[in-house]
């Protein structure tokens, strides 16, 4: 990645131009940087950053309902690691009153993902034991807290470092297990008194997926929302049948196409933050010039919470 000066983009019909205050960083950015198909082919040169926040400074033809000066969250196919970026008007979300837009970036992709999994794709039921992979990450720390709010009886967080495990416990996890240890699954089962878990938020793939399925109780569910380990999960259907186990694949994008879901859920999350029920962990603020360092740290699993790029 390099920092270059390019012309300020012009909004096409149906688009707005946003003066970017901050861009959210996601693991998907690293995969896009590598040119892999996630969620679509990357054509270089490419400016990363699929989520950002800032003020609308210009509107293309036909834009209604948004005016210059409005502060918005924007979702787009890249462009956020910049001082200015364009977005379709249908991909804009007003920033709820009283919410710091930079803090709020942690609620857009990560927060909406956690809510959609726990309320819909899972969903978590009262008294359930929930296993949260990457429990020190952006989705993980929010999911730990939200699972408790939605009725989970016990939350087990997986994390690769002592610092991340301590952070997960500080955010409400009942138990934190070392995901870098070969014995993490046995440790998690022991924490349930041998029963296993009811719901797994799975984003690693490979053998971790297989062990997560083995950890489920009867009628348990694994929700797969990523493959950060870069090794695809292999599903043996015969494992599922005896215990009525479910495996659910999750992609946030179709949820984002439902304006009622995005707006209402963000307002709900903003209320939780304002009233102190939900804590947002910002794991680091980077500049465009330090974006390489940011990606290296993210890929080495040395970060926790939400990472943001501040272009100015």
N, C-alpha and C positions, 0 to 999 in steps of 0.2 A: 504494500500500500504506500502510496506517495501523496503528498499534498500538492495540488496544482491549482492555478488560477484559471477559471473557465468563465464564460459569460453567464450572467444571471439568467436562469431559465425563464421563459415566458409562459404564462398559463394558457393552455389551449381552451377551446370552448368546454364549459363544464368543469374547469379546474380553477384552483386558487393558487396564488404564490404565497408561501409562508416564510417569514423571517424566523429562522430556526433558533429557539432558545436552548433546546437540548434534544438530542436523539437518543433513543433507547438502544441498548446493545443486547443482542440475543445470540445464542449459540448458532442459530441459523445464519447469522452474518459470517461466521467463520466458514461454514459449509459453502455459502455463496462465494466467498473469497477464493475457495479452492476450485471453483468452477463446476461444482457438482450439481446434480439435479435436485434442488431443494428450495422451494416447492416447484420450481420451473428452471429451465436452463439459464445460466448466467452468460450474458454476452458482454465481453470486455471491449472497451473500457467501461467500468461499472462503478457507480457510487453507491456504497452500501447505506443501510439505515432505513428499515421498513416502517419504523414508528418514530414520530418526532412531535414536538410541541412548539408552539410559537404564535406570533400574531399574523393574521392575514394582511398582506400589504398590497395585493392586487387581485382582481377577479377576472376570469375569462368570460367570454360571452355566455349568457344563459344561466349564470350562477344565481340562485335565489336562496334566501334563508340564511345566508352568511354575508357579513359585511366587513369592509376593511376595518381593522382595529380589533376584531374579535380574536380572543385567545382560544385556540383549539388543540386537540390531539388530532394527529393525521396519520393515516395508514396508507402506505404506497409501496409499489414494487421498487424499493430503494430510493436513494437520493437524500436521506436524512443526515449523513455525515457531511454537512455543508452549511454555509451561512444562509442559503436560500434553497428552498425545495418546493416542488409542486405536488399537489394531491387532488384527486377527484373530489368533487363536492359531496358525493355519496359516502366517502371514506373519512369524513370529518366528524369529530365528536366534540361538542362543547365541553370545556373544562368546568366541572361543577363549582358553584360558588364556594369560596373559602378554601379551596384546595390548591396548594402550591403546584403549579404545572410540572415542575421538575420531579418533585416527589410523586406526583400523580402518574408519571410515566411507568412506575413500577406496577401500577394498577391496570394498565391497558392490556398488554399481552399477558404478563404473568398473572395479574389478578383475575382477568376474565377467564384465563385457562383454569386456574384453581377453582373458581366458582362453577364453571360449566362442568368440570369433571365431578366435583363433589355434590353438586345439586342435580345433575342430569345424567352424565355418562356413567357414573358409579351406580347409583348415587350412594352417599353415606347414609346409614340408617342409625337411629338412636341406639347407643351402646356398642356400636361397631368398633373393632380394632382396625386402625388404618395404618398402613406402612407407606411412608413418603420417601421415595428415593431422592437423592440430591437435596436433602433436608436443610442444607445451609445455603441453597441457591435462591434465585428470585422467586420461582414458582413455589419451591419447597417451603420457605419461611412463611409465605402467605398461606399455603395449604395447611401447614401445621396449625396455625391459629384458626383458620376458617373451619377446619374439620371439627375442632372442639366447639366452635359456635354452632355448628349444624348438628351437634348431638353425639359425636364420637365419644366412646367411653375411654379409649386409649389410643394414643398416637405414638408410633415408633418412627423416628427419623433416621435415615441412613446418611452418613457423610464421611468423607475421606480423611479429614484431619481433626485433631483434638479441638482446634479453635472452632471449626464449623459445627462440631457436635455440641460444644458448649453454647454456641449461638442458637442452635435449634432448641436446646433445653431451655435457654433463657426466653425463647419465644413460645414456650408452652408444650413442647414435646415431653412425653412421660419417660421415654427411653430413647437413647441415641446409640446406634451401633456403627461400627467401623466398616464402611463399605469396601475399604482396601484390604480387609482381612478375609482369608478363605473361610473363616468361621462365622461370617456375619449372619448367615441364615439360621444357624444353630442358636446364635445369640438372640436373634429376633424371636425364634420359636420359644426359647426358654423364658423370654419376657412375657409370653402369653400363657405361661403355665402348660406349655405343650399343645395348646389348642390350635394355634395358627392364627392367621389374620383374615379379616373379612373383605378388605379392599386394599389394593396396591395401586399407587400412582407410579407407573413404570415408564422410565425414559432412558434406560441404559441399553437393553437388548442383550443378545448373546446368552451366556450362561446365567447372567443375573436374571434375565427374564424366566428362564427355565426354573431356577430356584425360587423365584417369586410365585410361580404357578404351584410349585410343590408346597409352599407355605400356606396356601389358602385353606380355609375351612370349607365345609360343605356349603354350597350356594354362594361361595365367594366370587369376587370379580377382580380381574386385572384390567386396568385401563392403560393402554399403551399410547403415550403421547410424544414419544421421541426415541431416537436410537443414538444417544450421545456416545456410546461405546464403539460406534461405527461397525458393529457386528450384528447383522439382522437377527431378530428372534426367530427361533424355529419352533413351530407349534405342533405337538403330537396330540391330535384330537382325542385319542384314546385316554389321555391323561384327564380329560375334562369330564367324560361321561359318568364315571362311578360316583363323583361327588357333586354333580350338577354345577360345575364351574363355568364361569363366563369369561371370555376375553373380548374386550371392547377396544376398537381402534378409535383414536380421537384426533381431530384436526380442528383447530380454532376457527379457521377461515369461514366455514359455513355459518358459524354463530355470529361472526362479524357482519354477515349479510342481513342480520335481523336487527334493525335499528332499535326495536323495543328492548331487546336483550342488552345491547351495548350501553345504551343511555341509562336504562334503569339500574343495571348492575353497577356501572361506574358510580352512580349517585349513591347506591347502597354502600359500596366500598368507601366512598368519600365520607359518608356519615360515620362509618365505623372508625375511620382514621380520626375524624374531628372529635369524636367522643371518647377516644383513647382505647377502644376495643381492639383495634388492629394497628400493629406497628409496621411501618415500612422501613426496610433496611436498605440504604444506599451503600453499595459496596465500593464505589469509587467514581470520581468525576475526572474525565480525561479530556484532553484537547485533541484537535485534529492531528497535531504533531506527535502526540503520544499514543495514537491509536494502534500502532504496531505493538507497543508494549502491552496495551490493554488486551489485544487478541492473544498474545503469547501467554499472558497470565490466565486468561479465560480457558484456553485450551489445555493448560497445565493444571487446571482445577485449583488454582491458587486464589480464586476470588470467591466472595460470598455476596448475597443480596443482589440488588439491581445496579448495573453499570450504566453510566450515561456519558455521552460525548457532549461537551460544551464547546460549540464552534468558535465563540468569541472569547 
